[in-house]
Amino acid sequence: MARIGNGFGIDPVDPRATCWCLVGALRRATHFSNTMSFTENAFARSRRAFSQAYNYLEPLIPYGEDMIGFNDAEETTQEDVLKVLDTALKRL
């Protein structure tokens, strides 16, 4: 979901992360982490924010893919992912 400069995988909310897949970027934006310690209330809020963002974006994914399948498909480009995000922003 995220990587550091040398390509090593890391939690998306880790400050050392330098690149993210689409779901990792949503987790980063909503501070949703399974590895960082939060209060139960903060974890619930970040999980709810992540779920809302995910559910908002999922119907915008082309080809009938789920978000992870779309992001990981060999033919999906960074431009394709950015188009989904641009469409989402226009619909807000």
CYANA upper distance limits for C-alpha pairs under 8 A (distance plus 0.5 A):
  1 MET  CA      9 GLY  CA      7.71
  1 MET  CA     10 ILE  CA      7.81
  1 MET  CA     11 ASP  CA      7.52
  1 MET  CA     12 PRO  CA      6.55
  1 MET  CA     20 TRP  CA      6.13
  1 MET  CA     21 CYS  CA      5.79
  1 MET  CA     22 LEU  CA      8.31
  1 MET  CA     23 VAL  CA      7.13
  1 MET  CA     24 GLY  CA      4.90
  1 MET  CA     25 ALA  CA      8.25
  2 ALA  CA      9 GLY  CA      6.19
  2 ALA  CA     10 ILE  CA      5.89
  2 ALA  CA     11 ASP  CA      6.63
  2 ALA  CA     12 PRO  CA      5.41
  2 ALA  CA     17 ALA  CA      6.53
  2 ALA  CA     18 THR  CA      7.76
  2 ALA  CA     19 CYS  CA      6.04
  2 ALA  CA     20 TRP  CA      4.76
  2 ALA  CA     21 CYS  CA      6.88
  2 ALA  CA     24 GLY  CA      6.38
  2 ALA  CA     25 ALA  CA      8.41
  3 ARG  CA      7 GLY  CA      5.82
  3 ARG  CA      8 PHE  CA      5.79
  3 ARG  CA      9 GLY  CA      4.89
  3 ARG  CA     10 ILE  CA      5.84
  3 ARG  CA     11 ASP  CA      8.44
  3 ARG  CA     12 PRO  CA      8.26
  3 ARG  CA     17 ALA  CA      5.87
  3 ARG  CA     18 THR  CA      6.50
  3 ARG  CA     19 CYS  CA      5.94
  3 ARG  CA     20 TRP  CA      7.04
  4 ILE  CA      8 PHE  CA      6.07
  4 ILE  CA      9 GLY  CA      7.12
  4 ILE  CA     10 ILE  CA      7.27
  4 ILE  CA     16 ARG  CA      6.49
  4 ILE  CA     17 ALA  CA      5.11
  4 ILE  CA     18 THR  CA      5.56
  4 ILE  CA     19 CYS  CA      7.30
  5 GLY  CA     17 ALA  CA      8.03
  5 GLY  CA     18 THR  CA      6.59
 10 ILE  CA     14 ASP  CA      7.44
 10 ILE  CA     17 ALA  CA      7.13
 11 ASP  CA     17 ALA  CA      7.99
 11 ASP  CA     33 SER  CA      7.58
 11 ASP  CA     35 THR  CA      7.68
 12 PRO  CA     17 ALA  CA      6.89
 12 PRO  CA     20 TRP  CA      7.33
 12 PRO  CA     24 GLY  CA      5.77
 12 PRO  CA     25 ALA  CA      7.39
 12 PRO  CA     27 ARG  CA      6.81
 12 PRO  CA     28 ARG  CA      5.80
 12 PRO  CA     33 SER  CA      7.84
 13 VAL  CA     17 ALA  CA      7.80
 13 VAL  CA     27 ARG  CA      7.40
 13 VAL  CA     28 ARG  CA      5.21
 13 VAL  CA     31 HIS  CA      6.55
 13 VAL  CA     32 PHE  CA      7.75
 13 VAL  CA     33 SER  CA      6.95
 20 TRP  CA     24 GLY  CA      5.70
 20 TRP  CA     25 ALA  CA      5.85
 21 CYS  CA     25 ALA  CA      6.51
 21 CYS  CA     71 ASN  CA      7.27
 22 LEU  CA     26 LEU  CA      6.89
 22 LEU  CA     67 MET  CA      8.03
 22 LEU  CA     68 ILE  CA      8.06
 22 LEU  CA     71 ASN  CA      6.93
 22 LEU  CA     81 VAL  CA      7.79
 23 VAL  CA     27 ARG  CA      6.73
 23 VAL  CA     54 TYR  CA      8.28
 23 VAL  CA     67 MET  CA      7.78
 23 VAL  CA     68 ILE  CA      7.39
 24 GLY  CA     28 ARG  CA      6.60
 25 ALA  CA     29 ALA  CA      6.58
 26 LEU  CA     30 THR  CA      6.62
 26 LEU  CA     50 PHE  CA      6.90
 26 LEU  CA     53 ALA  CA      7.66
 26 LEU  CA     54 TYR  CA      7.85
 27 ARG  CA     31 HIS  CA      6.18
 27 ARG  CA     32 PHE  CA      5.30
 27 ARG  CA     33 SER  CA      7.33
 27 ARG  CA     50 PHE  CA      6.69
 28 ARG  CA     32 PHE  CA      7.01
 30 THR  CA     46 SER  CA      6.02
 30 THR  CA     47 ARG  CA      8.17
 30 THR  CA     49 ALA  CA      6.41
 30 THR  CA     50 PHE  CA      6.05
 31 HIS  CA     46 SER  CA      6.28
 32 PHE  CA     43 PHE  CA      7.55
 32 PHE  CA     46 SER  CA      5.53
 32 PHE  CA     47 ARG  CA      6.16
 32 PHE  CA     50 PHE  CA      7.04
 33 SER  CA     43 PHE  CA      8.49
 38 PHE  CA     42 ALA  CA      6.41
 38 PHE  CA     43 PHE  CA      6.20
 39 THR  CA     43 PHE  CA      6.65
 40 GLU  CA     44 ALA  CA      6.67
 41 ASN  CA     45 ARG  CA      6.76
 42 ALA  CA     46 SER  CA      6.69
 43 PHE  CA     47 ARG  CA      6.51
 44 ALA  CA     48 ARG  CA      6.57
 45 ARG  CA     49 ALA  CA      6.67
 46 SER  CA     50 PHE  CA      6.59
 47 ARG  CA     51 SER  CA      6.63
 48 ARG  CA     52 GLN  CA      6.66
 49 ALA  CA     53 ALA  CA      6.72
 50 PHE  CA     54 TYR  CA      6.50
 51 SER  CA     55 ASN  CA      6.47
 52 GLN  CA     56 TYR  CA      6.60
 53 ALA  CA     57 LEU  CA      6.75
 54 TYR  CA     58 GLU  CA      6.44
 55 ASN  CA     59 PRO  CA      7.91
 56 TYR  CA     60 LEU  CA      8.36
 56 TYR  CA     88 ALA  CA      8.29
 57 LEU  CA     61 ILE  CA      7.44
 57 LEU  CA     84 VAL  CA      8.08
 57 LEU  CA     85 LEU  CA      8.23
 57 LEU  CA     88 ALA  CA      7.11
 58 GLU  CA     66 ASP  CA      7.14
 58 GLU  CA     67 MET  CA      6.50
 60 LEU  CA     84 VAL  CA      6.75
 60 LEU  CA     87 THR  CA      8.11
 60 LEU  CA     88 ALA  CA      7.89
 61 ILE  CA     65 GLU  CA      6.85
 61 ILE  CA     66 ASP  CA      7.36
 61 ILE  CA     67 MET  CA      6.89
 61 ILE  CA     70 PHE  CA      7.54
 61 ILE  CA     84 VAL  CA      7.08
 62 PRO  CA     70 PHE  CA      8.12
 65 GLU  CA     69 GLY  CA      6.34
 65 GLU  CA     70 PHE  CA      5.97
 66 ASP  CA     70 PHE  CA      6.55
 67 MET  CA     71 ASN  CA      6.61
 68 ILE  CA     72 ASP  CA      6.51
 69 GLY  CA     73 ALA  CA      6.38
 70 PHE  CA     76 THR  CA      7.13
 71 ASN  CA     76 THR  CA      6.84
 71 ASN  CA     81 VAL  CA      7.56
 72 ASP  CA     76 THR  CA      7.65
 76 THR  CA     80 ASP  CA      6.53
 76 THR  CA     81 VAL  CA      7.89
 77 THR  CA     81 VAL  CA      7.15
 78 GLN  CA     82 LEU  CA      6.72
 79 GLU  CA     83 LYS  CA      6.62
 80 ASP  CA     84 VAL  CA      7.11
 81 VAL  CA     85 LEU  CA      7.06
 82 LEU  CA     86 ASP  CA      6.54
 83 LYS  CA     87 THR  CA      6.57
 84 VAL  CA     88 ALA  CA      6.74
 85 LEU  CA     89 LEU  CA      6.73
 86 ASP  CA     90 LYS  CA      6.76
 87 THR  CA     91 ARG  CA      6.90
 88 ALA  CA     92 LEU  CA      7.08
